[in-house]
Structures are given as structure tokens and as C-alpha cells.
Amino acid sequence: MRILHDNEAWSNWFAFHGLAPLEIWYEDLVADTRGELHRTLAYLGLDLDPAAISVETEICRTITEIV
């Protein structure tokens, strides 16, 4: 329950200061890295040529064996 308390505290802090944070979810970032990058840049007020952005992702699976 601590995380719920912390999330509420952050929400209250942002609201008090009139800020709207950009929420980025890991699942969205993995599913659409380029789209999330463009959304983040737009939020920051940055305009970059899409051709100048190279997004390469690699998903690796790590296996750990306990002996």
C-alpha cells in the first residue's frame, strides 16, 4: 500500500504546483518506441526531423540458473 500512498503524494504535489507530468508506461515504450519518443519530444516542445531519429530496440531474454 505504500506505493499507492506515494503515488497519491506525487499527484498532490504536481497538482499543488500546477504541473502536468508526462507519464510513460514501460509497456507502451516497448510496443511503440518510436511513437513514445515522438510523444515525449512533443511534450518537451522539441521538434526533430523524424529521419534524424534512429530507434533500435533489442529484447533479450536472460536465464539465471541457481546451482
C-alpha positions in Angstrom: 0.0 0.0 0.0 3.0 2.3 0.3 3.2 2.7 -3.4 -0.4 3.9 -3.5 0.4 6.4 -0.8 3.5 7.6 -2.7 1.6 7.9 -6.0 -1.1 10.0 -4.3 1.5 12.2 -2.6 3.2 12.9 -6.0 -0.2 13.6 -7.7 -1.0 16.1 -4.9 2.4 17.7 -5.2 2.1 18.1 -9.0 -1.4 19.5 -8.7 -0.4 22.0 -6.0 2.4 23.3 -8.3 0.2 23.3 -11.4 2.3 20.7 -13.2 1.1 18.0 -15.5 3.8 15.3 -15.7 4.2 13.1 -18.7 3.5 9.5 -17.8 5.4 7.0 -19.8 4.5 3.3 -19.4 7.1 0.6 -20.0 4.6 -1.5 -22.0 3.9 1.4 -24.3 7.5 2.2 -24.7 8.3 -1.4 -25.7 5.3 -1.7 -28.0 5.9 1.6 -29.8 9.3 3.0 -29.0 9.3 5.5 -31.9 5.8 6.7 -31.1 6.6 7.2 -27.4 9.8 9.0 -28.3 7.8 11.4 -30.6 5.2 11.9 -27.8 7.9 12.7 -25.3 9.7 15.2 -27.6 6.3 16.9 -28.4 5.7 17.2 -24.6 9.0 18.8 -24.2 8.3 21.2 -27.0 11.1 19.7 -29.2 10.7 19.2 -32.9 13.2 16.9 -34.5 13.3 15.6 -38.1 11.9 12.0 -37.9 14.7 10.9 -40.3 17.3 12.1 -37.7 15.9 9.7 -35.1 17.2 6.2 -35.1 15.4 3.8 -32.8 16.8 0.4 -32.4 15.4 -2.0 -29.9 16.5 -5.4 -28.9 14.8 -7.6 -26.4 17.0 -10.2 -24.8 15.9 -12.9 -22.5 18.2 -13.6 -19.6 18.3 -17.0 -18.0 19.7 -17.4 -14.5 20.4 -20.8 -13.1 20.6 -21.3 -9.4 23.0 -24.1 -8.6 
